[in-house]
């Protein structure tokens, strides 16, 4: 159990570049990142979260647009080191986390040559709160794939997207997932749909028609 810890970045745990962490049946709650982000986890390496719950963690904003990111998890790195970050979240719940941006997960690695790939599978991303316009999943020009998951009740500031914020429409793939009750809307850009997604009446912006299940073939998503 990772509970009620505090650090500048990675309130619960820090995974260094080239390191690996496997969080299996872990409960991480009440952890705080005071500036650098990643309320529960800050990872520049390879991190797997399986059958776990990350709830009520917080990334505090201090100044500018690069603090207070990743209420539960920040995966990636800073501007100087070319990290190769990988994050897998499977059969897990990320809920009630708070941040300036990316209240559940931030994937961002701006250094030259850096990479950051994220997979969220069969998981629930719920009731996370961002005080900026960037919602629960904030993806900065990297590959993010969401499969078989539920994104519900996440919120961002006015004009924002509660569920997913991405720099480019081609960077995020989604398949077999549900978007419901995310405010002010679900996504800032249309996502690459692998089909069989369902969006609630107010969950616009993702390229999934609200109230209708998409039935596209999955080949485009699987090709990434």
N, C-alpha and C positions, 0 to 999 in steps of 0.2 A: 504494500500500500504506500502511495506517495501522497502525503497530506500536509497541508498548511505550511509549506516551505516557501522561501522567498530568495530570489537572486536577481541580478541585473538582467540576465537572460537565461531561460530555462529554469523556471522556478522549482520544478521537480527534478529534472535530469537534463544533462547536456551530453550530446553524442557528438564527438569530435569528427572532423574530416577523416575519412578512411576507417572510421570505427563502425561497429555494428551493435545495435541494441534490439533485443526481442522482448517486447512487453506482452506477456501472456497472462490472462486473467488478473490484470492489474486494475486497481481503482486509484485514480489520481484526482484529488479534489482539494479545493481551497489553496492551490499554489498560485504564487504571484511572480510575474516578471516585472521588475520595477522600471525597466527602460528598454532593453534590447529586444524583448519579445519572447514568445513561447512560454505562456503561463505555466504549462505543465512540462513541455518538452521543447528543447531547442536542439535541432539535429542538422549537422552538416554532413553526416555520414549516411549509413543505411539503417533505417528504423522500421520495425514491423510491430504493429499494434493489433493483437488478436484477442477476441473474447474479453474485451476490456471496457471500462467506463472512465471517461475523462469529463468531469463535471465540475462546474462552479469554479473554474480557474480564471485567471485574469492577467491580461497584459496591459500595463499602465502606460498612458500617453504622457510624455513630458514636454516635447516640443517637436516641431517639424512634422514630416510625413513618414519618418522611418522609425519611430518609436511606437510602442503600444500595438504591435502587430502579432497576431497569432494567439488568441485567447487560450486555446488548448495546445496547439502545436505550431511551431515555426520550423519549416524545413527549407534548407538552402544555406545562404551565407551572406557575406558582406561584399564590399566593392573591390577588395584586393586579392582574395584567394579563390582560385578556380576549383571550387568544390564539385563533387559528383554525388549529389544528394539523392537518396531514394526513400520514399515513404510508402508503406502499405498499411492501410487500415481495413481490417476484415472482421465482420461479425461483432462490431463494437458500437458504442454509443458515445457521441460527443454532444453534451447538452448543458445549457445554462452557463456557458462560458462568455466572458466579456472582454472586449478589446476595442481599441480605436479603429482597427480594420482587420478583417479576417478573424472574426470572433471564434471560429472553430479551428481553421487551418490556413496558414499562409505558406505558399510555395514561391520563393523569391531568391534568386542567385544572380545578382547583376554583374559580377566580375567577368572579365573577358575569358571565354572558354569554359565557364561554369555551366553545370546542368543540374536540373532538379525535376524528377519525375514522381508523380503521386498517383496512387490507385486507392480508391475508396470503394469497397465491395461489401454488399450485404450488411450495410451499417445504417445507423440513424444519426442524422445531424439535426438537432432540434433545439429550439428556444435559445439560440445563441444571439447575443446583442452586440452590434457594432455602433459606436457613436459617430463614425464617419459614414460616407456613402458606400463603403466597401463591405460587402456582406460576410456571411459565415465562411465561405470558401473564397479566398483571394489568391488568384493565380497570376504571376508576373511573367508572361512570355515563356512558359514551360508547359510540359505535357501533364494534364490532369484528366484522369478517367474515373467516372462514377458509374458503377454497375449495381443493379439490384438493391438500391438504397432508397431511403426516405429522407427528404429535406423538408422540414416542416417547422413553422412558427419562428423562423429566424427573422431578425429585423435589422435595418440600417437606418441612417438618418434620411431626412426628406430628400427626394430625388435620387436615392440610392437603390441598391438591389440587395434584398435580405439574404438570398441563398447563395448566389455565385456572382463574383466580379472577376472578369478576366480581361487581359490586355488585348487579346485577339480571339475572334470567333472560332478559329481553327484549332486553338490550343486545348479546348475542353471537349471531351466526348462524354456522352451520357446515354445509358441504355437500361431498360427495364426498371426505371426508377420513378418515384412519386415526388412531385413538388406541390406543397399545399400550405396555405396560410403564411407565406413569406411576404414581408412588407418592406418598403412600399410596393415593390414588385419582386419577382424572383431573380431575374438575371439582367445584367446590363447589356449583354450581347447574345445573339442566337448561338446556341451550342451545336456541336456536331452530334446529331442524333443517330444512335444505333437502333432506334425503334423501341416500341413497347414501353414508352414513357407516358405518364399521366400527370397533367397539371390541373390544379384547382382553378376555380373561377377567376381569382385575382392574380394568379401566378403567371404574369406575362413576361415577355422579353427573352425567353429561353429558346424560342423557335418551336416550342411545343404548344399546340393550340389549347388554350385553357378549356377544361371540361371535356376534352377529347383525348383518347388514347392514340398515340402514334404507332403505326405498324410498318415503319420502314424496315428494309433489310438491314442486317447488322454488319454487312461486309465492310462498309466504310469505316466504322468504328474499330472493328477488329484488325484493320490493316495498319493501325497506328501502334 
